[in-house]
Amino acid sequence: MTARARLVPIVVGSPLFLQNLDTSVMATALPSIADSLQVPPLHLNLAITSYLLSLAVFLPISGWLADRLGAKRVFCMAIAFFALGSALCGAAQSLPQLVLFRVIQGLGGAMMVPVARLILVRSVPAAMMVSAMVWFTVPPAIGRMMGPLVGGAIVTLTSWRWIFLINIPFGILAILMAWAYLDDTPAPAEPAPFDARGFLLLALGLTASVGAMATVGKSLAPVWVSLVIAALGLLMLWAYTLHSRRTENPIIDLTILRYRTFRANVVGGIPMRVALGASPFLLPLMFQLGFGFTPLMSGALIMAGAIGALGTRVVMRGTIARAGFRRAILGATVLSGLLYMSYALFSPATPLALMVCAIAFGGLVNSLSMISLGALGFTQVPNSRMSQATTLGTMSQQLSISFGVVLGATLVSTTSWWHGGSATQLQARDFAPAFVVVGLVALLSLYSFWKLHPDEGAGMR
């Protein structure tokens, strides 16, 4: 792989460093933020899901803007917007303000991440895509690795507000790197017109359905109101499906799912990504609220998962070369599900070394599955439809992770109620059933992955 082909994925992956640093830092700081804003810790799932939902809602605009204004320009604008949203989050004085500013931050992230993937897939030849995907994951893996420890240190030594403010200098550096080293990738000669009606249906449908689920069981609205809003959201999403079939250029073209490997990546990967969203939300809460660990100790333990994910680049090519994509994805998915369930066995008396090993190996196999799936998923998609494909793929990923956070909060809240407690007084026993369910959810992806052809992606090994 040439130095140029390696440089492009690292530069476009730098915003994912920002995003993963922000997410993993916040996860470690949740109890401290809840104490500062005087809200139950589980209510802060709204601050996480609002960001992820904002990403999903505004993602369709990113591909449309990139095709008109140029991917490089939109990429730099998105990073600047993300940094601005981070500054506002650092100034939030209440949970509603934090949720609102996370939505603004998500708007920048929505343009940032899919455009990065678009630049990558348009700039790197298919034969080098596996290596490029590995290098593409290095910056976000470093962000995940640094985030928990940085978050724990910030909360221990200073105010939680700095977990957002540190994004500003990193954002400036990312813009300078992108402007210096990236070229504008070619866009379609005649970009399609903007599908305003489709965007409205999709935005309202996603906001209503996911937002309503995030409020269930938190005394923020009557349960029947949340269920009615969720039903209306699903109705609008169904209306969008009908609209997309009748429209020549829908904002999200669902016919791309006809490509087998892309369908496996988007639809088949949903359960795995749901588990991926739930676990980082649950672990710091369990360590700090259930086990009584300090934020710094909690961050150090969670960092093991990111270190494991970073190690994927060492074993990725050899694993694919020996086992092939299908067997590698299936094996990694099985191990991921079992390791998620093993977290239910953790207790304050569990040796720290054992927890570190389990979390690190979990990060390795989960990352192996996701990277393999990401590299394979776009092989059958023609370049002319790559913008739509990257947008839909990233949108599905963010929605799945968002639902994982909602699922994790709901499971812990339900278990606490079952044990006679409440969401404000969580105990160690409240988390074990949640991790068992999360592991079982991850294993649901095996159904779709099993349908992949044994020789799928043979030309990419």
Stockholm file with secondary structure:
# STOCKHOLM 1.0

chainA/1-461         MTARARLVPIVVGSPLFLQNLDTSVMATALPSIADSLQVPPLHLNLAITSYLLSLAVFLPISGWLADRLGAKRVFCMAIAFFALGSALCGAAQSLPQLVLFRVIQGLGGAMMVPVARLILVRSVPAAMMVSAMVWFTVPPAIGRMMGPLVGGAIVTLTSWRWIFLINIPFGILAILMAWAYLDDTPAPAEPAPFDARGFLLLALGLTASVGAMATVGKSLAPVWVSLVIAALGLLMLWAYTLHSRRTENPIIDLTILRYRTFRANVVGGIPMRVALGASPFLLPLMFQLGFGFTPLMSGALIMAGAIGALGTRVVMRGTIARAGFRRAILGATVLSGLLYMSYALFSPATPLALMVCAIAFGGLVNSLSMISLGALGFTQVPNSRMSQATTLGTMSQQLSISFGVVLGATLVSTTSWWHGGSATQLQARDFAPAFVVVGLVALLSLYSFWKLHPDEGAGMR
#=GR chainA/1-461 SS CCHHHHHHHHHHHHHHHHHHHHHHHHHHHHHHHHHHHTSCGGGGHHHHHHHHHHHHHHHHHHHHHHHHHCHHHHHHHHHHHHHHHHHHHHTCCSHHHHHHHHHHHHHHHHHHHHHHHHHHHHHSCGGGHHHHHHHHTHHHHHHHHHHHHHHHHHHHHSCTTHHHHTHHHHHHHHHHHHHHHCCCCCCCSSCCCCCHHHHHHHHHHHHHHHHHHHHTTTTSSCHHHHHHHHHHHHHHHHHHHHHHHHCSSCSSCGGGGGSHHHHIIIIITHHHHHHHHHHHHHHHHIIIIISCCCHHHHHHHHHHHHHHHHTHHHHHHHHHHHHHHHHHHHHHHHHHHHHHHHGGGCCTTSCHHHHHHHHHHHHHHHHHHHHHHHHHHTTTSCGGGHHHHHHHHHHHHHHHHHHHHHHHHHHHHHHHHHTTCCTTSCCGGGTHHHHHHHHHHHHTTHHHHTTSCTTTTGGGC
#=GC SS_cons         CCHHHHHHHHHHHHHHHHHHHHHHHHHHHHHHHHHHHTSCGGGGHHHHHHHHHHHHHHHHHHHHHHHHHCHHHHHHHHHHHHHHHHHHHHTCCSHHHHHHHHHHHHHHHHHHHHHHHHHHHHHSCGGGHHHHHHHHTHHHHHHHHHHHHHHHHHHHHSCTTHHHHTHHHHHHHHHHHHHHHCCCCCCCSSCCCCCHHHHHHHHHHHHHHHHHHHHTTTTSSCHHHHHHHHHHHHHHHHHHHHHHHHCSSCSSCGGGGGSHHHHIIIIITHHHHHHHHHHHHHHHHIIIIISCCCHHHHHHHHHHHHHHHHTHHHHHHHHHHHHHHHHHHHHHHHHHHHHHHHGGGCCTTSCHHHHHHHHHHHHHHHHHHHHHHHHHHTTTSCGGGHHHHHHHHHHHHHHHHHHHHHHHHHHHHHHHHHTTCCTTSCCGGGTHHHHHHHHHHHHTTHHHHTTSCTTTTGGGC
//
